[in-house]
Amino acid sequence: MRVVIKIGTSTLAHSTGRLNIRRMEELVKVISDLKNAGHEIILVSSGAIGMGVGKLMLKARPTDMPTKQAAAAVGQCELMYTYDRYFNKYGHTTAQILLTGEDLEDPVRRQNVENTMSRLLELGALPIINENDTIATSEIAVGDNDTLAALVGVFAGAELVILLSDIKGLYTADPHKDPSAQLIPLVEEITPQIEALAAGKGSELGTGGMETKLRAAKIVLEAGAQLVIAQGARASVLYDIMEGKPAGTRFKRA
């Protein structure tokens, strides 16, 4: 199976912005095992700006664009260095791909991205994709790697897109405010009622919320694939998702 896995900032980093080493190691170990089983994995990783915040000892995520770009430039180095080191431990080669919205909108550039990614997968490498935050100011403003993961999944022909974040999935209400909120395990159609359940953004270091995840789910469903929203705190949840077991919220056409 060809799978796109998006890892959010809140999954990769502590609230300080510093790397959550134990969690990242566990995720790399499981993803490496899935590759060993024959699956083709494409990773879409948030975290560059969040890690840059920690590395530069900033008190909070910056609001001005130059500082965001500076944090991204610093954080991207640490992010890819760490991924490369951990995946190499399990015998897998990583490749970095930095994209902007224009890369996916322009037919020629998009074809170049598709060709490169296809060849990397043929060679057994693991593409790690992020927005090119040091130059793509519109992407930073949107801050939406959920949609990026969905778009990558579509043009890569993935059968499944997995969004790992700090929430277990889509609930009937905001679980942070309503203790009676129930997890919705399966969504077969994104109706206005389902869309109304999404509100707010994610953590202080990240920017994605349930609204961006539902937007991503729409894109993936329209392409005939599946999408799962799950909590990234437990790396083994990836095994359950790949085996089709109940985990998070699965978006799947009836």
C-alpha positions as CSV (number, residue, x, y, z in Angstrom):
1,M,0.0,0.0,0.0
2,R,1.2,3.5,-0.8
3,V,0.5,5.7,2.2
4,V,1.1,9.4,3.1
5,I,1.6,10.1,6.8
6,K,1.4,13.6,8.0
7,I,3.0,14.3,11.4
8,G,1.9,17.5,13.2
9,T,4.1,19.9,15.2
10,S,2.3,18.9,18.4
11,T,3.3,15.3,17.9
12,L,6.9,16.0,17.2
13,A,7.6,18.7,19.8
14,H,7.1,19.4,23.5
15,S,5.2,22.5,24.5
16,T,8.6,24.3,24.8
17,G,9.1,23.8,21.0
18,R,12.0,21.4,21.7
19,L,12.0,18.0,20.0
20,N,10.1,15.2,21.7
21,I,12.9,12.7,21.2
22,R,11.1,9.6,22.6
23,R,8.0,10.1,20.5
24,M,10.0,10.8,17.3
25,E,12.1,7.7,17.8
26,E,9.0,5.6,18.3
27,L,7.3,7.0,15.1
28,V,10.5,6.4,13.0
29,K,10.7,2.8,14.3
30,V,7.1,2.0,13.4
31,I,7.3,3.7,10.0
32,S,10.5,1.8,9.3
33,D,8.8,-1.4,10.2
34,L,5.9,-0.6,7.8
35,K,8.4,0.0,5.1
36,N,10.1,-3.3,5.9
37,A,6.7,-5.0,5.4
38,G,6.6,-3.7,1.8
39,H,4.5,-0.5,2.2
40,E,5.6,2.7,0.3
41,I,5.6,5.6,2.8
42,I,5.6,9.3,2.0
43,L,6.1,11.5,5.1
44,V,4.7,15.1,5.3
45,S,6.2,16.6,8.4
46,S,5.3,19.8,10.2
47,G,7.6,21.1,12.9
48,A,10.2,23.3,11.2
49,I,9.0,26.5,12.7
50,G,8.1,24.9,16.0
51,M,11.6,23.5,16.3
52,G,13.1,26.7,15.2
53,V,11.3,28.4,18.0
54,G,12.8,26.1,20.5
55,K,16.3,26.2,18.9
56,L,16.4,30.0,18.9
57,M,15.1,30.1,22.5
58,L,12.1,32.2,21.5
59,K,9.4,32.6,24.1
60,A,6.5,31.8,21.7
61,R,5.7,31.2,18.1
62,P,6.6,34.4,16.2
63,T,3.8,36.5,14.6
64,D,6.0,38.5,12.1
65,M,6.9,36.9,8.8
66,P,10.7,37.4,8.9
67,T,11.0,35.7,12.3
68,K,8.8,32.9,11.1
69,Q,11.0,32.4,8.1
70,A,14.1,32.5,10.3
71,A,12.7,30.0,12.7
72,A,11.8,27.7,9.7
73,A,15.3,27.9,8.3
74,V,16.8,26.9,11.6
75,G,14.2,24.3,12.5
76,Q,14.3,22.6,9.1
77,C,18.0,21.7,9.6
78,E,17.4,20.1,12.9
79,L,14.2,18.3,11.7
80,M,15.8,16.7,8.7
81,Y,19.1,15.9,10.5
82,T,17.1,14.1,13.2
83,Y,14.9,12.2,10.7
84,D,17.9,11.1,8.7
85,R,19.8,9.9,11.7
86,Y,16.9,7.9,13.1
87,F,15.8,6.3,9.8
88,N,19.4,5.5,9.0
89,K,19.5,3.5,12.2
90,Y,16.8,1.2,10.8
91,G,18.4,1.0,7.4
92,H,16.3,3.5,5.5
93,T,17.4,6.4,3.3
94,T,15.5,9.7,3.5
95,A,15.0,12.4,0.9
96,Q,13.9,16.0,1.5
97,I,11.4,17.7,-0.7
98,L,10.4,21.3,0.0
99,L,7.3,22.4,-1.8
100,T,5.3,25.6,-2.4
101,G,1.7,26.0,-3.6
102,E,3.0,27.1,-7.0
103,D,4.9,23.7,-7.4
104,L,1.6,21.9,-7.2
105,E,-0.4,24.4,-9.3
106,D,2.1,24.7,-12.3
107,P,1.7,21.6,-14.5
108,V,5.4,21.4,-15.4
109,R,6.7,21.9,-11.9
110,R,4.1,19.4,-10.6
111,Q,5.1,16.8,-13.1
112,N,8.7,17.3,-12.0
113,V,7.7,16.7,-8.4
114,E,5.7,13.6,-9.4
115,N,8.7,12.2,-11.4
116,T,11.1,12.8,-8.5
117,M,8.9,11.3,-5.9
118,S,8.0,8.3,-8.1
119,R,11.7,7.6,-8.7
120,L,12.6,8.0,-5.0
121,L,10.0,5.4,-4.1
122,E,11.3,3.0,-6.8
123,L,14.7,3.4,-5.3
124,G,13.4,2.5,-1.8
125,A,13.9,6.0,-0.3
126,L,11.5,7.7,2.0
127,P,10.5,11.2,0.8
128,I,10.0,13.7,3.6
129,I,7.9,16.7,2.5
130,N,7.4,20.1,4.0
131,E,6.3,23.5,2.8
132,N,9.2,25.7,1.8
133,D,8.5,28.0,4.7
134,T,11.7,30.2,4.2
135,I,10.3,31.6,0.9
136,A,6.6,30.6,0.7
137,T,5.0,33.3,2.9
138,S,1.5,32.4,1.7
139,E,2.0,28.8,2.9
140,I,3.2,30.0,6.3
141,A,0.2,32.2,6.6
142,V,-2.1,29.3,5.9
143,G,0.1,26.9,7.8
144,D,-1.8,23.9,6.4
145,N,0.2,20.7,6.0
146,D,-3.0,18.8,6.3
147,T,-4.1,20.0,2.9
148,L,-0.6,19.6,1.6
149,A,-0.7,15.9,2.7
150,A,-4.0,15.4,0.9
151,L,-2.7,17.0,-2.3
152,V,0.5,14.9,-2.1
153,G,-1.6,11.8,-1.6
154,V,-3.7,12.6,-4.7
155,F,-0.9,13.2,-7.1
156,A,1.2,10.3,-5.6
157,G,-1.7,7.9,-6.1
158,A,-1.8,7.0,-2.4
159,E,-4.5,4.7,-1.1
160,L,-4.5,6.1,2.3
161,V,-3.6,9.5,4.0
162,I,-3.0,9.5,7.8
163,L,-3.0,12.7,9.7
164,L,-1.4,12.4,13.1
165,S,-2.0,15.2,15.6
166,D,-2.8,15.9,19.2
167,I,-6.4,14.8,19.0
168,K,-7.8,11.3,18.6
169,G,-10.1,12.2,15.7
170,L,-13.4,14.0,15.0
171,Y,-15.8,14.4,17.9
172,T,-19.4,15.2,18.3
173,A,-18.3,18.3,20.3
174,D,-15.0,19.9,21.4
175,P,-13.6,17.3,23.8
176,H,-11.5,20.0,25.6
177,K,-14.7,21.8,26.6
178,D,-17.4,19.1,26.6
179,P,-16.7,15.9,28.7
180,S,-19.7,14.2,27.0
181,A,-18.1,14.5,23.5
182,Q,-18.0,11.2,21.6
183,L,-15.4,10.2,19.0
184,I,-16.9,9.6,15.6
185,P,-15.1,6.4,14.3
186,L,-16.3,6.5,10.7
187,V,-17.4,9.3,8.3
188,E,-18.7,8.2,4.9
189,E,-19.8,11.7,3.7
190,I,-18.7,15.2,4.8
191,T,-22.1,16.9,5.3
192,P,-22.7,20.4,6.5
193,Q,-23.4,18.8,9.9
194,I,-20.0,17.2,9.9
195,E,-18.3,20.5,8.9
196,A,-20.1,22.3,11.7
197,L,-18.2,20.1,14.2
198,A,-14.9,21.7,13.2
199,A,-13.8,24.8,15.0
200,G,-10.6,26.5,16.3
201,K,-7.0,25.7,15.6
202,G,-4.5,23.3,17.1
203,S,-1.8,23.8,19.6
204,E,0.3,27.0,20.2
205,L,3.2,25.6,18.2
206,G,1.1,24.2,15.4
207,T,-1.5,26.0,13.3
208,G,-3.7,23.2,11.9
209,G,-7.1,22.5,13.4
210,M,-10.1,20.2,12.6
211,E,-11.2,22.5,9.8
212,T,-8.1,21.9,7.8
213,K,-8.3,18.2,8.4
214,L,-11.9,18.1,7.1
215,R,-10.7,20.0,4.0
216,A,-8.0,17.4,3.5
217,A,-10.5,14.6,3.9
218,K,-12.7,16.1,1.2
219,I,-9.8,16.2,-1.2
220,V,-8.8,12.6,-0.5
221,L,-12.4,11.2,-0.6
222,E,-13.0,12.9,-4.0
223,A,-9.9,11.1,-5.3
224,G,-11.3,7.7,-4.2
225,A,-8.9,7.2,-1.3
226,Q,-9.2,7.0,2.5
227,L,-8.1,9.4,5.2
228,V,-7.6,8.8,8.9
229,I,-7.3,11.4,11.7
230,A,-5.6,9.9,14.8
231,Q,-3.6,10.9,17.8
232,G,0.2,10.7,17.3
233,A,1.2,10.2,20.9
234,R,1.1,6.4,20.5
235,A,3.1,5.4,17.4
236,S,1.7,1.9,17.4
237,V,-1.7,3.4,16.3
238,L,-0.2,3.3,12.8
239,Y,-0.3,-0.5,12.9
240,D,-4.0,-0.5,13.8
241,I,-4.8,2.0,11.0
242,M,-2.9,0.0,8.4
243,E,-4.7,-3.1,9.4
244,G,-8.1,-1.4,9.1
245,K,-8.8,-1.7,12.9
246,P,-10.8,1.0,14.7
247,A,-8.4,4.0,15.4
248,G,-9.3,7.6,15.3
249,T,-11.7,8.8,12.7
250,R,-11.7,7.1,9.3
251,F,-13.1,8.9,6.2
252,K,-14.2,6.3,3.7
253,R,-16.9,6.4,1.0
254,A,-19.7,3.9,1.6
